[in-house]
């Protein structure tokens, strides 16, 4: 995949993370189901993303949007997978041993974690939106972690990518 955004932004030492993106629905094809993805990387020295889950939303500006909880640190999922497969430790015991206080459910099929793309960037789905005929409103996507208060560093933001939902 070619690089689509002219610039990237690197997060350097913040305790409040809030990313917002907006687009007019008239720029999207009508009668099409879309997904939005946060596209990012974590530097090798990144910290603060493994203990505090982020909240993501997608919906029309000014209307009620359903929120989901996600983890921006892919390394956390890899650590959980390793413990789950190699030691068979239960989720409750794993949290107590490792000190994780996450409210994110962990399942055998993965969880709300980023996936690595073919171009080396990570992506995580923010939500879905069905663009109806004739709408001319503002679609808003958000990623926020403002409750934990933990310092964060090392997130490189490529952008928010909106694309038609595959197979729909």
TAHU-V946080 format. One record per pair of residues at least 6 apart in sequence whose ideal C-beta (glycine too) atoms are under 6 Angstrom apart, sorted by the first residue. I is the first residue (numbers start at 1). J is the second residue. D is the distance in Angstrom with one decimal. If there is no record, write none. Layout:
# TAHU-V946080
I,J,D + I,J,D
This chain:
# TAHU-V946080
1,119,4.1 + 5,158,5.7 + 5,159,4.3 + 8,156,5.5 + 8,158,5.4 + 9,157,4.6 + 10,156,5.0 + 11,155,4.1 + 12,153,5.9 + 13,153,5.1 + 14,152,5.7 + 15,149,5.5 + 15,151,5.2 + 16,146,5.2 + 17,145,4.5 + 17,152,5.9 + 18,144,4.6 + 19,143,4.3 + 20,142,5.2 + 21,141,4.6 + 21,160,4.0 + 22,138,5.4 + 22,140,5.1 + 23,139,5.2 + 25,131,5.4 + 25,135,4.6 + 25,137,5.1 + 25,139,5.5 + 26,136,4.8 + 28,131,4.5 + 30,131,5.8 + 30,133,4.8 + 31,133,5.9 + 32,131,5.3 + 32,164,5.4 + 33,130,5.0 + 33,165,4.3 + 33,168,4.4 + 34,129,5.0 + 34,162,5.4 + 34,164,5.9 + 35,125,5.6 + 35,128,5.3 + 35,165,4.9 + 36,58,5.2 + 36,126,4.4 + 36,141,4.7 + 36,160,5.7 + 36,162,4.9 + 37,123,4.2 + 37,125,5.6 + 37,161,4.8 + 38,124,5.3 + 38,126,5.9 + 38,143,5.5 + 38,160,5.9 + 39,121,5.1 + 39,123,5.1 + 39,158,4.1 + 39,159,5.5 + 39,161,5.3 + 40,122,5.6 + 40,155,5.8 + 40,157,5.3 + 40,158,5.8 + 41,121,5.8 + 41,156,4.5 + 42,154,5.6 + 43,154,3.8 + 45,154,5.5 + 46,154,2.8 + 47,153,5.7 + 48,150,4.8 + 48,151,5.3 + 48,152,3.3 + 49,72,4.5 + 49,73,4.0 + 50,73,4.3 + 50,76,4.5 + 52,145,5.1 + 52,148,3.3 + 52,150,5.0 + 53,69,4.7 + 53,71,5.5 + 53,102,5.8 + 53,104,5.1 + 54,70,5.5 + 54,72,5.5 + 54,143,5.5 + 54,145,4.3 + 55,67,4.9 + 55,69,5.9 + 55,144,5.4 + 56,68,5.4 + 56,70,5.5 + 56,126,4.5 + 56,143,5.2 + 57,65,4.2 + 57,67,4.9 + 57,142,4.9 + 58,126,4.9 + 58,127,2.9 + 58,129,5.7 + 58,141,4.8 + 59,65,3.1 + 60,137,5.1 + 61,138,4.1 + 61,140,4.5 + 69,104,5.7 + 70,112,4.1 + 70,124,5.4 + 71,104,5.6 + 71,113,5.3 + 74,113,5.9 + 74,114,4.8 + 74,122,6.0 + 77,113,4.0 + 80,106,5.6 + 83,89,5.3 + 83,94,5.6 + 91,106,5.6 + 114,122,4.0 + 114,124,4.4 + 116,122,5.8 + 117,123,5.6 + 121,158,5.5 + 126,141,4.9 + 129,139,5.8 + 141,160,5.4
